[in-house]
């Protein structure tokens, strides 16, 4: 059975891309592409969530991600890679960063999270993308390395600014409006 959201798996290892597709296809419409150029053709047909391998020949996942964002495709993107995160990820336009090997439960959980995020405001989407980058870097870097990197310090400051803005917005909602929005969000997620 397929349905739900449209998920794209992009990996130059066909066996791995196909395995991820099998894991997700009971709940979603899943498409696979074994390279960046093939993936761009699939994006034209509509994609809700994409899992993109970072290191691929001819067109890397980083280049593909840039093309996706420059073309204005509105989808959530997770980078799935064997490359441990470094400070260069701060400038990348992804929503989640997964280091291989990725287990079925993790792939499903991230898929659900990214689908839910697509219903959020741009501000919340940005908040969660930055939080994902911070978490990926904190998992692999020492506190000294983090504190001495200007880009990371800026990322944390932006994350805190967004958190304050979001909290202020929530505080400004009257309780009834907050309850209505919360029910609407829960309903949207439950029907996906």
N, CA, C and O atoms as a DFTB+ gen file, in Angstrom:
768 C
 N C O
     1  1       0.846      -1.186       0.000
     2  2       0.000       0.000       0.000
     3  2       0.883       1.237       0.000
     4  3       1.869       1.303       0.733
     5  1       0.534       2.199      -0.807
     6  2       1.259       3.468      -0.781
     7  2       0.241       4.586      -0.702
     8  3      -0.959       4.356      -0.856
     9  1       0.701       5.753      -0.471
    10  2      -0.177       6.900      -0.305
    11  2       0.561       7.919       0.501
    12  3       1.771       8.073       0.335
    13  1      -0.118       8.618       1.366
    14  2       0.546       9.584       2.219
    15  2       1.323      10.597       1.424
    16  3       0.870      11.073       0.382
    17  1       2.482      10.919       1.916
    18  2       3.345      11.906       1.279
    19  2       4.215      11.241       0.220
    20  3       4.366      10.020       0.190
    21  1       4.784      12.077      -0.651
    22  2       5.703      11.570      -1.663
    23  2       7.121      11.757      -1.151
    24  3       7.556      12.869      -0.853
    25  1       7.830      10.637      -1.057
    26  2       9.185      10.602      -0.531
    27  2      10.126      10.255      -1.679
    28  3       9.844       9.360      -2.477
    29  1      11.244      10.967      -1.756
    30  2      12.272      10.680      -2.760
    31  2      13.540      10.246      -2.046
    32  3      14.021      10.923      -1.138
    33  1      14.077       9.101      -2.471
    34  2      15.350       8.600      -1.967
    35  2      16.369       8.781      -3.083
    36  3      16.187       8.264      -4.185
    37  1      17.446       9.520      -2.796
    38  2      18.492       9.766      -3.793
    39  2      19.799       9.214      -3.246
    40  3      20.342       9.729      -2.269
    41  1      20.299       8.161      -3.886
    42  2      21.565       7.565      -3.458
    43  2      22.167       6.860      -4.667
    44  3      21.456       6.212      -5.435
    45  1      23.491       6.991      -4.834
    46  2      24.147       6.334      -5.968
    47  2      24.370       4.854      -5.708
    48  3      24.870       4.151      -6.587
    49  1      24.017       4.362      -4.533
    50  2      24.036       2.935      -4.237
    51  2      22.604       2.419      -4.375
    52  3      21.809       2.554      -3.445
    53  1      22.264       1.824      -5.536
    54  2      20.875       1.395      -5.777
    55  2      20.316       0.469      -4.703
    56  3      19.149       0.594      -4.331
    57  1      21.137      -0.466      -4.194
    58  2      20.627      -1.392      -3.178
    59  2      20.182      -0.652      -1.924
    60  3      19.158      -0.989      -1.329
    61  1      20.942       0.343      -1.527
    62  2      20.602       1.113      -0.335
    63  2      19.361       1.978      -0.575
    64  3      18.471       2.043       0.274
    65  1      19.308       2.632      -1.721
    66  2      18.134       3.453      -2.055
    67  2      16.879       2.581      -2.084
    68  3      15.829       2.975      -1.575
    69  1      16.995       1.405      -2.679
    70  2      15.845       0.507      -2.764
    71  2      15.428      -0.009      -1.383
    72  3      14.237      -0.176      -1.118
    73  1      16.404      -0.262      -0.505
    74  2      16.078      -0.699       0.851
    75  2      15.300       0.384       1.592
    76  3      14.280       0.093       2.216
    77  1      15.764       1.618       1.530
    78  2      15.039       2.720       2.169
    79  2      13.617       2.822       1.604
    80  3      12.661       3.057       2.343
    81  1      13.495       2.643       0.293
    82  2      12.171       2.713      -0.341
    83  2      11.245       1.631       0.205
    84  3      10.076       1.898       0.483
    85  1      11.758       0.414       0.360
    86  2      10.955      -0.678       0.915
    87  2      10.485      -0.328       2.325
    88  3       9.337      -0.591       2.685
    89  1      11.372       0.263       3.116
    90  2      11.020       0.612       4.488
    91  2       9.901       1.638       4.561
    92  3       9.141       1.653       5.530
    93  1       9.788       2.489       3.564
    94  2       8.833       3.599       3.622
    95  2       7.571       3.394       2.783
    96  3       6.578       4.091       2.997
    97  1       7.586       2.473       1.853
    98  2       6.504       2.417       0.866
    99  2       5.150       1.961       1.393
   100  3       4.141       2.168       0.718
   101  1       5.087       1.350       2.570
   102  2       3.781       0.965       3.113
   103  2       2.953       2.180       3.510
   104  3       1.723       2.134       3.488
   105  1       3.623       3.256       3.870
   106  2       2.936       4.456       4.342
   107  2       2.943       5.612       3.343
   108  3       2.148       6.545       3.463
   109  1       3.835       5.550       2.366
   110  2       4.042       6.701       1.480
   111  2       4.254       6.265       0.035
   112  3       4.561       5.108      -0.250
   113  1       4.083       7.216      -0.852
   114  2       4.496       7.014      -2.236
   115  2       5.987       7.300      -2.271
   116  3       6.419       8.397      -1.918
   117  1       6.775       6.320      -2.694
   118  2       8.227       6.458      -2.651
   119  2       8.789       6.357      -4.064
   120  3       8.441       5.466      -4.839
   121  1       9.667       7.302      -4.367
   122  2      10.381       7.297      -5.643
   123  2      11.873       7.214      -5.334
   124  3      12.320       7.682      -4.287
   125  1      12.632       6.627      -6.232
   126  2      14.077       6.548      -6.054
   127  2      14.779       7.160      -7.253
   128  3      14.270       7.144      -8.373
   129  1      15.951       7.697      -6.990
   130  2      16.828       8.216      -8.045
   131  2      18.238       7.818      -7.644
   132  3      18.616       7.919      -6.477
   133  1      19.008       7.366      -8.619
   134  2      20.353       6.868      -8.335
   135  2      21.427       7.886      -8.678
   136  3      22.590       7.537      -8.879
   137  1      21.030       9.135      -8.743
   138  2      21.971      10.220      -8.991
   139  2      21.243      11.550      -8.976
   140  3      20.013      11.604      -9.011
   141  1      22.026      12.630      -8.922
   142  2      21.457      13.965      -8.809
   143  2      20.630      14.395      -9.995
   144  3      19.556      14.971      -9.820
   145  1      21.108      14.128     -11.213
   146  2      20.372      14.548     -12.413
   147  2      19.012      13.858     -12.481
   148  3      18.002      14.485     -12.803
   149  1      18.996      12.549     -12.172
   150  2      17.721      11.816     -12.155
   151  2      16.780      12.388     -11.096
   152  3      15.569      12.461     -11.305
   153  1      17.338      12.785      -9.979
   154  2      16.518      13.334      -8.887
   155  2      15.838      14.623      -9.303
   156  3      14.677      14.845      -8.960
   157  1      16.537      15.475     -10.035
   158  2      15.936      16.745     -10.469
   159  2      14.702      16.515     -11.324
   160  3      13.739      17.277     -11.245
   161  1      14.725      15.473     -12.140
   162  2      13.548      15.147     -12.958
   163  2      12.374      14.733     -12.072
   164  3      11.229      15.080     -12.363
   165  1      12.645      13.999     -11.001
   166  2      11.586      13.555     -10.093
   167  2      10.994      14.745      -9.342
   168  3       9.788      14.789      -9.100
   169  1      11.837      15.708      -8.975
   170  2      11.352      16.876      -8.234
   171  2      10.293      17.628      -9.022
   172  3       9.376      18.202      -8.434
   173  1      10.405      17.634     -10.326
   174  2       9.425      18.337     -11.155
   175  2       8.033      17.742     -11.010
   176  3       7.045      18.417     -11.301
   177  1       7.933      16.485     -10.565
   178  2       6.640      15.813     -10.402
   179  2       6.070      15.996      -8.991
   180  3       4.952      15.565      -8.709
   181  1       6.836      16.629      -8.117
   182  2       6.356      16.876      -6.760
   183  2       6.930      15.915      -5.745
   184  3       6.805      14.699      -5.886
   185  1       7.561      16.463      -4.723
   186  2       8.174      15.686      -3.648
   187  2       7.913      16.422      -2.346
   188  3       8.068      17.641      -2.272
   189  1       7.516      15.679      -1.315
   190  2       7.292      16.267       0.003
   191  2       8.545      16.194       0.878
   192  3       8.881      17.148       1.579
   193  1       9.230      15.050       0.826
   194  2      10.430      14.825       1.628
   195  2      11.458      14.113       0.767
   196  3      11.131      13.173       0.042
   197  1      12.719      14.570       0.851
   198  2      13.795      13.915       0.108
   199  2      14.907      13.519       1.065
   200  3      15.290      14.281       1.953
   201  1      15.417      12.305       0.865
   202  2      16.604      11.824       1.561
   203  2      17.707      11.762       0.520
   204  3      17.607      11.006      -0.447
   205  1      18.759      12.552       0.707
   206  2      19.792      12.708      -0.319
   207  2      21.149      12.307       0.228
   208  3      21.585      12.801       1.268
   209  1      21.817      11.398      -0.490
   210  2      23.187      11.034      -0.158
   211  2      24.088      12.226      -0.470
   212  3      23.949      12.858      -1.517
   213  1      24.998      12.525       0.429
   214  2      25.852      13.698       0.246
   215  2      26.941      13.477      -0.794
   216  3      27.241      14.381      -1.574
   217  1      27.538      12.287      -0.816
   218  2      28.647      12.019      -1.732
   219  2      28.188      11.126      -2.876
   220  3      28.039       9.915      -2.714
   221  1      27.968      11.733      -4.024
   222  2      27.598      10.998      -5.231
   223  2      28.459      11.522      -6.369
   224  3      28.842      12.692      -6.379
   225  1      28.766      10.646      -7.337
   226  2      29.539      11.123      -8.489
   227  2      28.692      12.025      -9.392
   228  3      27.466      12.035      -9.286
   229  1      29.320      12.754     -10.246
   230  2      28.723      13.687     -11.213
   231  2      28.023      14.866     -10.554
   232  3      28.400      16.008     -10.815
   233  1      27.033      14.642      -9.724
   234  2      26.376      15.720      -8.981
   235  2      26.275      15.285      -7.526
   236  3      25.542      14.354      -7.195
   237  1      27.011      15.962      -6.671
   238  2      26.991      15.595      -5.245
   239  2      25.640      15.959      -4.621
   240  3      24.863      16.728      -5.186
   241  1      25.391      15.400      -3.471
   242  2      24.173      15.743      -2.744
   243  2      24.136      17.208      -2.357
   244  3      23.070      17.821      -2.316
   245  1      25.306      17.770      -2.072
   246  2      25.393      19.193      -1.743
   247  2      24.987      20.042      -2.942
   248  3      24.254      21.020      -2.797
   249  1      25.464      19.664      -4.124
   250  2      25.086      20.387      -5.348
   251  2      23.604      20.211      -5.646
   252  3      22.931      21.166      -6.034
   253  1      23.096      19.002      -5.466
   254  2      21.674      18.748      -5.681
   255  2      20.827      19.584      -4.730
   256  3      19.825      20.173      -5.136
   257  1      21.229      19.633      -3.474
   258  2      20.506      20.425      -2.487
   259  2      20.464      21.896      -2.898
   260  3      19.421      22.541      -2.785
   261  1      21.578      22.425      -3.367
   262  2      21.613      23.817      -3.840
   263  2      20.653      24.026      -5.002
   264  3      19.938      25.027      -5.047
   265  1      20.635      23.085      -5.942
   266  2      19.711      23.171      -7.088
   267  2      18.259      23.160      -6.626
   268  3      17.436      23.925      -7.129
   269  1      17.949      22.297      -5.674
   270  2      16.579      22.187      -5.159
   271  2      16.148      23.509      -4.544
   272  3      15.063      24.009      -4.839
   273  1      16.987      24.071      -3.697
   274  2      16.636      25.322      -3.019
   275  2      16.575      26.485      -4.005
   276  3      15.680      27.325      -3.906
   277  1      17.515      26.549      -4.957
   278  2      17.503      27.634      -5.945
   279  2      16.295      27.544      -6.873
   280  3      15.795      28.562      -7.350
   281  1      15.831      26.324      -7.127
   282  2      14.677      26.133      -8.009
   283  2      13.363      26.393      -7.292
   284  3      12.308      26.450      -7.924
   285  1      13.422      26.550      -5.987
   286  2      12.220      26.883      -5.230
   287  2      11.320      25.708      -4.902
   288  3      10.158      25.906      -4.547
   289  1      11.833      24.477      -5.013
   290  2      11.008      23.325      -4.651
   291  2      10.740      23.370      -3.153
   292  3      11.664      23.517      -2.353
   293  1       9.477      23.244      -2.782
   294  2       9.071      23.348      -1.390
   295  2       8.972      21.946      -0.801
   296  3       7.916      21.316      -0.850
   297  1      10.066      21.472      -0.253
   298  2      10.073      20.157       0.369
   299  2      11.082      20.152       1.501
   300  3      11.969      21.003       1.562
   301  1      10.942      19.208       2.375
   302  2      11.901      19.025       3.454
   303  2      12.986      18.070       2.953
   304  3      12.694      17.133       2.209
   305  1      14.234      18.306       3.361
   306  2      15.359      17.512       2.874
   307  2      16.213      17.033       4.037
   308  3      16.579      17.802       4.927
   309  1      16.520      15.741       4.006
   310  2      17.478      15.162       4.948
   311  2      18.690      14.698       4.156
   312  3      18.557      14.014       3.141
   313  1      19.863      15.073       4.623
   314  2      21.102      14.558       4.049
   315  2      21.394      13.244       4.764
   316  3      21.390      13.186       5.993
   317  1      21.646      12.192       3.992
   318  2      21.961      10.878       4.540
   319  2      23.344      10.526       4.004
   320  3      23.529      10.392       2.794
   321  1      24.317      10.376       4.907
   322  2      25.688      10.287       4.445
   323  2      26.587       9.533       5.417
   324  3      26.261       9.368       6.593
   325  1      27.703       9.090       4.910
   326  2      28.736       8.487       5.750
   327  2      29.706       9.557       6.248
   328  3      30.613       9.255       7.023
   329  1      29.521      10.805       5.810
   330  2      30.405      11.904       6.181
   331  2      29.984      12.462       7.539
   332  3      28.856      12.926       7.708
   333  1      30.898      12.410       8.498
   334  2      30.613      12.991       9.811
   335  2      30.411      14.497       9.634
   336  3      31.094      15.115       8.817
   337  1      29.494      15.091      10.376
   338  2      29.229      16.521      10.207
   339  2      30.419      17.382      10.622
   340  3      31.085      17.118      11.623
   341  1      30.663      18.410       9.829
   342  2      31.673      19.407      10.156
   343  2      31.009      20.776      10.024
   344  3      29.841      20.867       9.645
   345  1      31.739      21.820      10.329
   346  2      31.150      23.154      10.361
   347  2      30.602      23.618       9.010
   348  3      29.820      24.568       8.956
   349  1      31.001      22.963       7.926
   350  2      30.483      23.341       6.611
   351  2      28.976      23.093       6.479
   352  3      28.334      23.673       5.603
   353  1      28.411      22.247       7.330
   354  2      26.971      21.976       7.227
   355  2      26.118      23.169       7.625
   356  3      24.936      23.228       7.285
   357  1      26.698      24.110       8.334
   358  2      25.926      25.268       8.797
   359  2      25.328      26.031       7.624
   360  3      24.221      26.559       7.726
   361  1      26.045      26.092       6.521
   362  2      25.580      26.848       5.352
   363  2      24.675      26.044       4.424
   364  3      24.108      26.599       3.483
   365  1      24.535      24.755       4.674
   366  2      23.728      23.905       3.801
   367  2      22.240      24.047       4.141
   368  3      21.881      24.231       5.304
   369  1      21.385      23.962       3.133
   370  2      19.957      24.191       3.310
   371  2      19.125      22.958       3.596
   372  3      18.015      22.839       3.079
   373  1      19.632      22.031       4.410
   374  2      18.866      20.828       4.729
   375  2      18.068      21.010       6.015
   376  3      18.245      21.984       6.747
   377  1      17.180      20.040       6.271
   378  2      16.361      20.047       7.482
   379  2      16.851      19.050       8.529
   380  3      16.652      19.265       9.725
   381  1      17.481      17.976       8.098
   382  2      18.029      16.948       9.002
   383  2      19.319      16.405       8.401
   384  3      19.510      16.420       7.186
   385  1      20.206      15.921       9.283
   386  2      21.483      15.356       8.852
   387  2      21.616      13.989       9.509
   388  3      21.727      13.892      10.731
   389  1      21.604      12.940       8.704
   390  2      21.688      11.571       9.216
   391  2      23.002      10.939       8.768
   392  3      23.369      11.008       7.595
   393  1      23.701      10.325       9.712
   394  2      24.949       9.648       9.394
   395  2      24.674       8.151       9.251
   396  3      24.083       7.527      10.133
   397  1      25.117       7.581       8.112
   398  2      24.956       6.153       7.857
   399  2      25.811       5.355       8.838
   400  3      26.865       5.827       9.264
   401  1      25.373       4.168       9.194
   402  2      24.174       3.491       8.742
   403  2      22.926       4.032       9.444
   404  3      22.959       4.402      10.617
   405  1      21.840       4.066       8.698
   406  2      20.568       4.544       9.230
   407  2      19.646       3.339       9.379
   408  3      19.463       2.568       8.437
   409  1      19.078       3.184      10.545
   410  2      18.166       2.065      10.809
   411  2      16.747       2.444      10.400
   412  3      16.391       3.618      10.296
   413  1      15.969       1.417      10.177
   414  2      14.583       1.595       9.728
   415  2      13.795       2.521      10.648
   416  3      13.105       3.422      10.170
   417  1      13.887       2.314      11.959
   418  2      13.129       3.116      12.910
   419  2      13.506       4.591      12.810
   420  3      12.642       5.466      12.880
   421  1      14.786       4.859      12.646
   422  2      15.262       6.246      12.539
   423  2      14.746       6.874      11.244
   424  3      14.293       8.019      11.246
   425  1      14.813       6.131      10.146
   426  2      14.333       6.652       8.865
   427  2      12.839       6.984       8.943
   428  3      12.402       8.029       8.460
   429  1      12.075       6.101       9.545
   430  2      10.634       6.351       9.690
   431  2      10.352       7.536      10.602
   432  3       9.480       8.354      10.310
   433  1      11.087       7.630      11.706
   434  2      10.876       8.740      12.644
   435  2      11.219      10.083      11.991
   436  3      10.488      11.059      12.158
   437  1      12.317      10.131      11.257
   438  2      12.705      11.374      10.592
   439  2      11.703      11.721       9.491
   440  3      11.373      12.891       9.298
   441  1      11.226      10.726       8.782
   442  2      10.208      10.969       7.753
   443  2       8.973      11.614       8.375
   444  3       8.480      12.626       7.878
   445  1       8.480      11.032       9.454
   446  2       7.305      11.588      10.129
   447  2       7.557      13.014      10.610
   448  3       6.699      13.886      10.475
   449  1       8.730      13.240      11.166
   450  2       9.075      14.572      11.661
   451  2       9.114      15.588      10.523
   452  3       8.581      16.690      10.654
   453  1       9.737      15.225       9.414
   454  2       9.845      16.158       8.289
   455  2       8.482      16.441       7.658
   456  3       8.221      17.563       7.226
   457  1       7.630      15.450       7.605
   458  2       6.278      15.668       7.078
   459  2       5.527      16.646       7.987
   460  3       4.859      17.561       7.506
   461  1       5.642      16.447       9.290
   462  2       4.983      17.355      10.231
   463  2       5.528      18.769      10.072
   464  3       4.766      19.735      10.086
   465  1       6.827      18.891       9.922
   466  2       7.440      20.219       9.785
   467  2       6.942      20.971       8.563
   468  3       6.921      22.201       8.560
   469  1       6.542      20.250       7.530
   470  2       6.077      20.931       6.318
   471  2       4.803      21.731       6.567
   472  3       4.447      22.603       5.774
   473  1       4.114      21.432       7.679
   474  2       2.902      22.184       8.008
   475  2       3.211      23.397       8.872
   476  3       2.331      24.220       9.120
   477  1       4.448      23.516       9.331
   478  2       4.833      24.610      10.222
   479  2       5.105      25.887       9.438
   480  3       5.297      25.862       8.223
   481  1       5.117      26.979      10.144
   482  2       5.488      28.256       9.545
   483  2       6.961      28.209       9.142
   484  3       7.718      27.357       9.607
   485  1       7.350      29.134       8.275
   486  2       8.758      29.202       7.867
   487  2       9.660      29.400       9.073
   488  3      10.758      28.846       9.123
   489  1       9.213      30.176      10.037
   490  2      10.007      30.450      11.229
   491  2      10.273      29.156      12.011
   492  3      11.400      28.909      12.437
   493  1       9.245      28.342      12.195
   494  2       9.430      27.070      12.901
   495  2      10.284      26.108      12.096
   496  3      11.109      25.393      12.666
   497  1      10.100      26.076      10.767
   498  2      10.926      25.213       9.929
   499  2      12.394      25.597      10.059
   500  3      13.259      24.730      10.180
   501  1      12.672      26.889      10.034
   502  2      14.051      27.353      10.184
   503  2      14.592      26.985      11.559
   504  3      15.741      26.558      11.679
   505  1      13.784      27.145      12.587
   506  2      14.198      26.805      13.940
   507  2      14.626      25.341      14.017
   508  3      15.697      25.034      14.540
   509  1      13.790      24.434      13.494
   510  2      14.114      23.011      13.580
   511  2      15.311      22.640      12.707
   512  3      16.085      21.758      13.080
   513  1      15.480      23.287      11.565
   514  2      16.654      23.030      10.723
   515  2      17.932      23.443      11.454
   516  3      18.921      22.710      11.444
   517  1      17.909      24.612      12.084
   518  2      19.077      25.063      12.845
   519  2      19.330      24.148      14.045
   520  3      20.479      23.834      14.352
   521  1      18.278      23.726      14.713
   522  2      18.431      22.832      15.856
   523  2      19.041      21.498      15.424
   524  3      19.830      20.909      16.163
   525  1      18.680      21.026      14.243
   526  2      19.253      19.792      13.715
   527  2      20.749      19.949      13.457
   528  3      21.536      19.055      13.768
   529  1      21.134      21.086      12.889
   530  2      22.559      21.338      12.634
   531  2      23.331      21.419      13.949
   532  3      24.419      20.858      14.077
   533  1      22.760      22.115      14.915
   534  2      23.420      22.226      16.220
   535  2      23.593      20.843      16.844
   536  3      24.668      20.529      17.355
   537  1      22.555      20.019      16.810
   538  2      22.627      18.678      17.401
   539  2      23.662      17.805      16.684
   540  3      24.406      17.069      17.331
   541  1      23.710      17.886      15.354
   542  2      24.687      17.089      14.595
   543  2      26.107      17.487      14.966
   544  3      26.972      16.628      15.139
   545  1      26.345      18.770      15.087
   546  2      27.687      19.240      15.433
   547  2      28.036      18.923      16.889
   548  3      29.169      18.545      17.186
   549  1      27.078      19.074      17.788
   550  2      27.345      18.772      19.198
   551  2      27.681      17.301      19.405
   552  3      28.420      16.952      20.325
   553  1      27.138      16.443      18.549
   554  2      27.398      15.011      18.679
   555  2      28.826      14.646      18.259
   556  3      29.330      13.595      18.656
   557  1      29.479      15.488      17.469
   558  2      30.792      15.135      16.914
   559  2      31.924      16.076      17.294
   560  3      33.091      15.754      17.071
   561  1      31.607      17.218      17.856
   562  2      32.634      18.209      18.189
   563  2      32.711      18.402      19.696
   564  3      31.729      18.218      20.415
   565  1      33.899      18.777      20.156
   566  2      34.066      19.070      21.579
   567  2      33.504      20.460      21.871
   568  3      33.380      21.278      20.959
   569  1      33.164      20.734      23.124
   570  2      32.700      22.085      23.463
   571  2      33.714      23.170      23.082
   572  3      33.323      24.260      22.666
   573  1      34.998      22.883      23.219
   574  2      36.022      23.858      22.843
   575  2      35.989      24.139      21.344
   576  3      36.079      25.291      20.922
   577  1      35.858      23.083      20.542
   578  2      35.767      23.261      19.086
   579  2      34.536      24.082      18.715
   580  3      34.600      24.963      17.857
   581  1      33.426      23.786      19.366
   582  2      32.186      24.509      19.074
   583  2      32.307      25.982      19.437
   584  3      31.971      26.859      18.641
   585  1      32.785      26.240      20.634
   586  2      32.880      27.625      21.117
   587  2      33.877      28.465      20.340
   588  3      33.768      29.691      20.320
   589  1      34.848      27.825      19.700
   590  2      35.870      28.585      18.969
   591  2      35.514      28.778      17.492
   592  3      36.284      29.395      16.756
   593  1      34.370      28.267      17.050
   594  2      33.969      28.426      15.660
   595  2      32.915      29.533      15.547
   596  3      31.812      29.411      16.081
   597  1      33.269      30.611      14.846
   598  2      32.368      31.767      14.724
   599  2      31.041      31.409      14.069
   600  3      29.994      31.909      14.481
   601  1      31.071      30.547      13.051
   602  2      29.829      30.167      12.367
   603  2      28.895      29.421      13.320
   604  3      27.683      29.634      13.308
   605  1      29.468      28.551      14.140
   606  2      28.656      27.819      15.100
   607  2      28.067      28.768      16.147
   608  3      26.896      28.652      16.506
   609  1      28.871      29.691      16.627
   610  2      28.395      30.666      17.616
   611  2      27.234      31.471      17.030
   612  3      26.240      31.715      17.714
   613  1      27.356      31.884      15.766
   614  2      26.266      32.610      15.091
   615  2      25.025      31.740      14.959
   616  3      23.908      32.224      15.142
   617  1      25.208      30.458      14.643
   618  2      24.083      29.531      14.525
   619  2      23.331      29.465      15.849
   620  3      22.103      29.545      15.863
   621  1      24.045      29.320      16.955
   622  2      23.420      29.236      18.273
   623  2      22.699      30.542      18.609
   624  3      21.598      30.521      19.161
   625  1      23.312      31.667      18.281
   626  2      22.658      32.962      18.538
   627  2      21.375      33.095      17.727
   628  3      20.362      33.568      18.244
   629  1      21.407      32.683      16.462
   630  2      20.206      32.744      15.624
   631  2      19.130      31.803      16.158
   632  3      17.946      32.140      16.158
   633  1      19.540      30.645      16.604
   634  2      18.595      29.686      17.172
   635  2      17.914      30.263      18.412
   636  3      16.704      30.110      18.585
   637  1      18.672      30.912      19.258
   638  2      18.111      31.522      20.463
   639  2      17.193      32.701      20.119
   640  3      16.169      32.905      20.772
   641  1      17.565      33.476      19.092
   642  2      16.705      34.577      18.659
   643  2      15.367      34.033      18.155
   644  3      14.306      34.559      18.493
   645  1      15.430      32.975      17.346
   646  2      14.202      32.366      16.841
   647  2      13.359      31.802      17.982
   648  3      12.135      31.939      17.987
   649  1      14.025      31.165      18.951
   650  2      13.298      30.607      20.088
   651  2      12.543      31.721      20.832
   652  3      11.382      31.550      21.201
   653  1      13.201      32.840      21.044
   654  2      12.569      33.968      21.739
   655  2      11.399      34.513      20.931
   656  3      10.350      34.825      21.495
   657  1      11.567      34.631      19.613
   658  2      10.482      35.117      18.754
   659  2       9.290      34.172      18.791
   660  3       8.144      34.616      18.861
   661  1       9.556      32.879      18.745
   662  2       8.486      31.883      18.770
   663  2       7.758      31.927      20.111
   664  3       6.528      31.895      20.156
   665  1       8.516      32.001      21.197
   666  2       7.896      32.072      22.520
   667  2       7.038      33.322      22.659
   668  3       5.962      33.280      23.256
   669  1       7.516      34.435      22.107
   670  2       6.741      35.675      22.163
   671  2       5.449      35.535      21.368
   672  3       4.397      36.006      21.801
   673  1       5.523      34.895      20.215
   674  2       4.325      34.677      19.400
   675  2       3.320      33.816      20.148
   676  3       2.127      34.116      20.160
   677  1       3.798      32.752      20.771
   678  2       2.913      31.859      21.528
   679  2       2.271      32.616      22.690
   680  3       1.081      32.449      22.955
   681  1       3.045      33.441      23.378
   682  2       2.508      34.211      24.500
   683  2       1.441      35.200      24.046
   684  3       0.526      35.514      24.807
   685  1       1.547      35.693      22.816
   686  2       0.587      36.672      22.311
   687  2      -0.728      36.037      21.893
   688  3      -1.743      36.726      21.786
   689  1      -0.723      34.727      21.655
   690  2      -1.962      34.057      21.294
   691  2      -2.850      33.939      22.518
   692  3      -2.388      33.599      23.608
   693  1      -4.113      34.220      22.328
   694  2      -5.023      33.980      23.437
   695  2      -5.179      32.462      23.566
   696  3      -4.979      31.741      22.588
   697  1      -5.532      31.967      24.755
   698  2      -5.613      30.516      24.960
   699  2      -6.510      29.815      23.940
   700  3      -6.188      28.712      23.498
   701  1      -7.619      30.429      23.561
   702  2      -8.521      29.813      22.593
   703  2      -7.842      29.658      21.240
   704  3      -7.925      28.596      20.623
   705  1      -7.165      30.715      20.768
   706  2      -6.462      30.638      19.476
   707  2      -5.372      29.580      19.513
   708  3      -5.197      28.835      18.548
   709  1      -4.636      29.507      20.621
   710  2      -3.582      28.518      20.752
   711  2      -4.166      27.113      20.676
   712  3      -3.621      26.254      19.984
   713  1      -5.283      26.866      21.390
   714  2      -5.929      25.553      21.370
   715  2      -6.418      25.205      19.967
   716  3      -6.273      24.065      19.525
   717  1      -6.995      26.176      19.267
   718  2      -7.480      25.941      17.900
   719  2      -6.321      25.576      16.988
   720  3      -6.414      24.616      16.223
   721  1      -5.234      26.328      17.060
   722  2      -4.074      26.043      16.210
   723  2      -3.456      24.696      16.545
   724  3      -3.029      23.969      15.648
   725  1      -3.404      24.358      17.824
   726  2      -2.849      23.079      18.234
   727  2      -3.706      21.931      17.715
   728  3      -3.171      20.947      17.203
   729  1      -5.010      22.037      17.835
   730  2      -5.911      20.997      17.307
   731  2      -5.795      20.884      15.796
   732  3      -5.813      19.778      15.256
   733  1      -5.675      22.031      15.096
   734  2      -5.539      22.010      13.640
   735  2      -4.259      21.283      13.242
   736  3      -4.262      20.471      12.316
   737  1      -3.172      21.574      13.939
   738  2      -1.895      20.933      13.648
   739  2      -1.968      19.434      13.933
   740  3      -1.510      18.629      13.122
   741  1      -2.533      19.056      15.067
   742  2      -2.665      17.639      15.404
   743  2      -3.538      16.911      14.387
   744  3      -3.251      15.770      14.024
   745  1      -4.593      17.562      13.929
   746  2      -5.483      16.970      12.933
   747  2      -4.767      16.783      11.605
   748  3      -4.913      15.751      10.951
   749  1      -3.997      17.780      11.213
   750  2      -3.243      17.698       9.957
   751  2      -2.258      16.545      10.007
   752  3      -2.148      15.781       9.047
   753  1      -1.551      16.412      11.100
   754  2      -0.554      15.340      11.235
   755  2      -1.233      13.983      11.267
   756  3      -0.735      13.037      10.658
   757  1      -2.364      13.862      11.966
   758  2      -3.065      12.585      12.081
   759  2      -3.598      12.099      10.736
   760  3      -3.713      10.893      10.517
   761  1      -3.921      13.019       9.840
   762  2      -4.493      12.628       8.550
   763  2      -3.442      12.377       7.478
   764  3      -3.786      12.014       6.354
   765  1      -2.175      12.564       7.806
   766  2      -1.120      12.340       6.805
   767  2      -0.629      10.924       6.858
   768  3       0.258      10.549       6.091
